[in-house]
Amino acid sequence: MPGSAAAETVLPKLADSLKETLQQRNTVGSDVERMLGAHPLSSLLISMPGVGVRTAARILLEVGDGSAFKSAGHLAAYAGIAPVTHRSGTSIRGEHLA
């Protein structure tokens, strides 16, 4: 069959590359879990329903310890979960999340 020789050459290389990538992913995942476990806010974040290792790590990467925000409301607005009311002149539209 045409191309079967190429497939015999390419497929094992792709399989090896995939194995290596999966090993690297596992190593990085272990590193992230270890570093997250050392962070003082990790246990608080992970205790929240729906927040696991990946989400907690992402939150800490995005906002750090939160000291860059003046208040919890500022952090909520940054995250897009603070209610917002749109007003224009005399019309007021309903509230929704930012």
Summary of the structure (lengths in Angstrom):
residues: 98
radius of gyration: 23.3
end to end distance: 58.2
largest distance: 74.9
contacts: 186
relative contact order: 0.07
helix: 60%
strand: 13%
